[in-house]
Structure formats: structure tokens, C-alpha cells
């Protein structure tokens, strides 16, 4: 609570009741924002997929069917909640909440806006800005597995257990690629704080185009890797092998009904929204963007300090969410061996190679290398990395060789 104010040198004053109230209000607002965002995302997803498949989509509950998700939630809230006789009941009841909590905690480090003044206190439009924010993100991403794993294990049934085991293997596979993708950002920014990372990509007018280009040089490939790994970690199609209906009935949540069943889907969509917000923070400058100063509006006007940063943040997140819906509606579900091979044999290697290239480019730029020198350096780093990967590939025993040994 103190760090939310003390993390910025502009924020001064002793901790008093007003600051405590501001922090509590910010916490409630962030939680409400995530809940409403999930409700609108489900409606948005249904509408976009319906348009892509030449269907109408939700249209009965509320204008344009916008209240359909709320109606579904109310229905599930009042449905009967059953528990298998063989279930570990305390763990069975706790698992849904363990799945949803990390998504909310991870969103707490996302900068939604800049520095604003509330009740005479200058504070960040961000719930918390710990100096190890990225490590906190990775920790929450890993903890999210426990809800899925415990749900499958506590159900006392083989299909949920198989789904939860798949979830653990899938998380381990794509967590490594996600971490390596973030390494490129950390090398470029030199900080683990999400606020510092956003400040390094801040839009300062025409003069910031050079810095934006320097960032794009190292961030494009990790950005794509991060999005793929994030969709795999959140069990988003085509990576939803942990709840494959054709194979596992319903996966880890097969034995859940009523509101507990709804909480798992709430956690899945909340995790996806959180990951898109994290991607915007790490790679797309967060809330930074052109202000209205060109229209004669002062830089300290509430439109520039409050409205525009939030608008830019929301627009960027919405674009990424639309991309995830597009992927969901376009690609078929992968086979499990394809899922694991892609994670271990493609994504991790590419992320590792690009992390090395990023380090070389950043060092070359700090030594004053020009554009041509940078391109030559990047090409040399790429060739070197390819040679290393080729040697490693030749050293790995092939399937035919293993079968001959057997």
C-alpha cells in the first residue's frame, strides 16, 4: 500500500487515512474493471465469431444482446452445485478461487494511466508498482496452475485428472518461452518495474520516433512469442487441450457445476485479458500515446492526464483481444504432440536466439553503432545462434536412433 505512493518521487506526504482510502478505492475499481471487462469480452467474442461465420450472435438479452453474459452468469449462480462422492471436498471447493486470484493479482501491476491527482495526493493510475513487477507477473502466471491442477486431482475422476496433468505440462512448456520473450524487454529497458518499462516507450512527439524504432527492433519477435505463449498458458484455442471435449469430456472442470463451473471460465477469460494488458505494457507502451496538446489543450489538462492515457491503453488492449478472437475462430485445435513439439522445439529456441540477438544489439547501440553496423551485428549474431542450434540439433538423438538402440 505504501509502495503505490512511494514508488514515484513526485508523490510525497505521510501515510494517512486519505491514502488508505485511495488505495482501497483503486483496488475495488481494478477488480470491478476486470469483472466488467470479462463480461463484455464474452459478448464481444460471440459477436465477432458470429460475424465471421455469417451468424447473428446474441441479440435477445439487452440491446444487441449485450446483457447475455450477465444473464448466463445469473443462471449459473442459481444452478445446483454437485460434488462427486469420491472428491476431496475442501480442495474441490477451493480450486476455482485459486484459479481466479492470480489473474487479478497479475493485473495489479499494469499501468492503466499516468500520474494523476486525487484528493490532493499525486498517485499512479496503477494499483501497485513493485520494483520487481515482472518477477511478480511470472510468479502469478505459475501460481495460476494450482487451481487447475487441484481441481482435476480433487475431483476423484480420471478425465479431470488427465486434463490437469496436461495443464501442468503445457504450462511448463510455454512458461519458458514466455520468460525468454520477456528477457528481451528487460535487456532493452534495464528494469523489472512495469512503470519504468512503459516510461522507456513513452510517446514524446516526433522526437520519440527514433526511440520507438529502437524498441521495435528488439521487441517485435518477442511480442509474437509472448502472445502465443500467453494464449497457450491461458488454455485459449487452439491450445485448449486441457479441456478437449472430444477426448476428456470437459477436462479438469468436468465434475463442476453451477457457479464454481462459471468461475473457471471467468478465470480463463480474466487471465486472457490480463495477459493482453501485460503485452500492451511490455511491448506497446502501455497508456502512452499522442495527447491533445496539438489541439491547444494544456498538457496538465484532465483530458491529457486522465482520459487520453486510459483511451490509448483500452484501444491497444481491444486490438489484441480482437486478435485472440480471430485466432480462436480460425485455427483448429492442435494435437497434444503438436502442442508440445511447438513449445519445446520451436518457440523456446526462437525466443532463446532472439534474447541473444537483443543483447548484442543493445550493446552495439550503447557503443554508438550506426544503422548499417547494427544490421551487420544482428546478422552475425543470427548466424552464430543458428550454428549453435544446429550443433545442438545434431547432438540430439533422433527417433530412429533411439528405436535402433531399443
N, C-alpha and C positions, 0 to 999 in steps of 0.2 A: 504494500500500500504506500509506503514511504517512497519506494523507488519510482513509482509512477510520477512523482513530482520531482524527486531529487536527481533523476537521470538527466534532466535538462538544466544547464546553468542559468537559463532565464527564469526558472521557477524558484522563487525564494519564499521565505516565511516559515514559521514554526508550524508543526503539525497540529491542527486544531479541528474542531467539530465540523467546520465547513469543508475542509479537505476530506474528512472521513465520509461525509455525505456525498461529496462529488464522486469519490471512488465507488461508493455503493451504487449511485445512480448510473455511473458508467458501466458497472458490471451488469446491472439489470437491463440497460439498453443493449449491450452486446448480446446478451442471452436472447432478448426479445427479437433483435435483428436477425439472429441465426434461425430462430424458430419461424419467423415470417418468411425469411429467405427460402427455407426448405419448402414451405407451403406453396410459394409462388414458383419455385423451381419445378416441383412435380407437375403443376398445371402447365408451366411453360414447356416442359419435356413432352407431355401428352399432346399439346397443341402442335409443336414443331414436328413430331413424328407423324401426327395425323396429316399435316400438310404435305410431308414428304411422301406419304402413302396415299394421297388423294382421298383422305377421310375428313370428317368434321371435327372429331375430338369432343372434349367436354363442352357442353353448351346449356345444360339444364339448371345447375345449381349456381345462381348468381349470374351477373352479366358476363357473357362469353364463357360461362362455366367456371369462373374464377374462384368460386367457393366450393368446387368439387372436392378439393383436397381436404378442406375443413370438414365437409360432410363425411368423407371417408374416415377421418380421424375420430369424429364423434361416434360414428357407428362402431369402430373398433374399440373405443373406450368402454362402451356398454356391452360388448360381447362377453360371453363366458370365458374365463381363463382356466384351462385344464392343465393338470400336471401329471405326467406319467407315474405309475406306481413304482417304477424302478429308478426314478430320478433322485438325484441328490438335491433335495428341495431348497435348502438355503442358498446353495451355489446357483441352482437353476433360476431362482428369483433374482439374484444379484447380477447375473451375467448381462442382461440388457443395459443396465445402468453403467456397468464397466465399459460397455461398447460406446456409449454416447458421451461420457465425460471427457475423454481425451480430445475429441473434436472441438468441444467448447474451450478447453484449456489451450489448445494449439492456436485457436483464433484470437486468444487474448493478446498475443504478441504482434498482431497485424496492425500496422499504422493505417487508419482509415482517413486521416486528415493531418493537418499540421498543428502548430501551436496556436491555441485559442485562449481567450479569457472567459472564465466562468466565475461569477460572484467575486470578482476582483482577484482571482487566482489564475495564473497562467499555467495551463496544463496541456498535455498532448491528447489529440483525438485517437487514443490508443489505450487499451486497458492497462498494459504493463510493457515496459521496455527494459528487460533484464540485459545485462552486458553479455550474457551467453544465450541470447534468444534463439539462435539457430540450433544449438545443442538441445535446448528445451523442446524445440519442434521435433527433432529426431527422437527424443525420449518419448514424447506423447504419441508419435507415429508408431513406435514399437509397442507401447502400452496398450494401444487400441486392439491389439491382437488378443489380449487376455479375455475380453468379453466374448469374442467369437469362439475361442478355444474352450473356455469354461462352459459355454452354452452347449457345445457339442458333447463335451465329456459328461456334463451333469445330466444330460437327457436320458442316459441309460439306453441308448439305441445305437445301432451300428452305422446307419446312414448319417445322422448328425455328427457322430464321432469322425467318420471319414471326411466329412466336409470341414471340420475344424482342423484336422491334420493337414488337409490341403491348404487351408488358410495359413498355417504356420510355415509350411514350405514356401508358399507363394510370397509371404512377407519377407522371409529371409532372402529370397532370390532378388526381389526388386528393391529392398531396402538398401542393398549395397550400391546398386546403380543410382538410386536417388541421392545417397550420400556423396558419391563421386561427382554427380552433377552439381551439387551444392558447393563442393570444393572449388570448382572453377569460379563461382561467385565470391567465395571467401578470399581467394587469391587476389581477385581484382579489387575487392573493397577493403580488405585488410581489417575486417571487423566481424564479430559474431552478433552484433546488435542489428536487429531489423531496421531500426530507425537510422542508423549510420549507413546501412546498405541503401536505403531509399534516398538519403541525402546525397550519396555518391552518384545517383542517377537523376538528381533534381533538374528540372527544366528552368533555365535562367534566360530564355530568349534565344536569339540567333547564335550567340556566343557559346551556347551549350551543345551545339550540333556536333562539334569535334569530340567532346566528352561522351556524347551519346553514341557516336560511331565507335569510339574506343571500347565502350561497353559492349556494343553489339558484336564486335569482332570475336569476343570470347564467350558471349552469353547465348548465342543462337542455338548451337548444338546442345549444350546443357539444358536449355529451355525445353527443347523437344524431348530429351531423355527424361527430364523431371516430370513432364506431363504424362508420358507413357507409364513411368513408374508409379505416379500418383494414382492413375486410373487402375493399375494392377493392384495396388495396396488397398484401395477402397472397394475392390471387387466389382468394379464398373465394367459392363460389357465392352469389349469381347473377352474380358478377363474374369468373368463371374463363375469360375469353376467351383468355388466353394458352395454354391447354391444351384448347381446344374440340375434342373428339374428332370431331364431325361435320364440322369444317372443316379441322383441322390434324393429323389422325391422333392425335397426342398432344401437340402443341405443342413447346415448347422441349426437352423431355426425350424426344422420340421415339426418338432413337438410343441412349439409355442403357438399360442392363440391370443386373441384379444389385444389389449394394449401393449403387452410385452412383445408380441409379434410386430406391432407397429413401431415400437421403439427401435428395433433393429434396423428397419428401413429408414427411420428418422436419423439414426446414427450414420447409416451409409450415405445418405444424401448430404447430411451435415458435414461429414468428412470430405466429400467431394467439393462442396462449396468452400470449406476451409483450405483445401489444397489449391484450389483455383486462386483464392485470395493470397496464399503464400507464394504462388507462382507470380502473381502480379507484383508482390512486394520484392521478391528476389530478382526478377528479370525485367519487369516492365515499369519500374519506377514508382510503384505504389500510387499514392494520391497526387504525384507531381504531374504537371501539365501546364499548358498555356493559361494565363489568367486573363482577367478583363481589363487590365491596365491600359491596353491599347485602345479601349473604348472610352478612356478618360476617367475610369473608376480607380480611385486611390488603392494602393497596394494593401493598406491596412483596413480596407472596407470589408464588411462582414461577407459580402459576396465572394471576395478573393480569399478570405481566411477560413470561412466555413463552407460555403456552397460549392465552389469550383473544385477544391480537392476531393470532396466526397463524390461529386459528379464524375470526375475522372476515374476515381477508384471503382465506382459502380459500373461505369461503361466498360472498363477493362475486364472486370470480373464477368460481366454479362457476355462479352465476346468469347471468353474461354469456356463458359458454361454452354454457350451455343455450340462450340466446337465439340464438347464432350457428348452433347445430344446427337450431333451429326455422326460421330463415331459410333455411338450406341445404335443408331438406326441403320448404319451402312454395313458394318462388318459382322460376319458370323462369329460365333463363339469358337475359340481355339480349342484344340485337343490339349490334354494335360501335358503330354510330352512336348508339344509345340510351345506351350506356355513356359515350361522350364528351360527348354533349349534356347528360346529367345532371350530369356533373362540372363542365363549364365554364359551363353556362347556369343551373344551379340551385344546386348545392352551394356553389360558390365565392361566388356573390352573397349567399346567405343567411348564410354564415359571415362575409363582409365586413361586411354590415349589422349582424349581431349583435355583432361586435367593436366597432363604433362605438357601439352602444347600451350595451354593457358599460362602455365608457369614460365615457359620460355618466352612467350610474347610479352608478358608483364615485365620480366627482367630486361628484355630488349628495349621496351619502351622507356623504362626508367633510365637506361643507359643512353637515351637520346637517339635511338634508331629511327630512320625515316620510313616512309611507306614501303618503298622497294625493299629496304633491308628487312622490314617486318615480314613481308611476303616470303623472302628467301629464307628467313629464320623459321617461319611457320612450315614451309615446305620441307626444310631439313629435319625439323622436329617430327613431322608426319612420317617421313621416310624412316627415321630412326625408330619410331614407335612401331611402324609396320614390320621392320626387321625383327624387333624384339618379339612381337606377337607371332611372327612366322616361325621363329626358333621354338617358342613355347608350343605352338601347334604341332610341330614336327616331333617334339619330345613326348606329347600326349599319346598313349597307346590307342590305336584305332579299334573299332568294334571287332573287325575281322581278326586282328592280332590277339585280342582277348579271348575270342572263341577258339582260336587255334591252341592257346595255352590251356584252356579248359579241356 
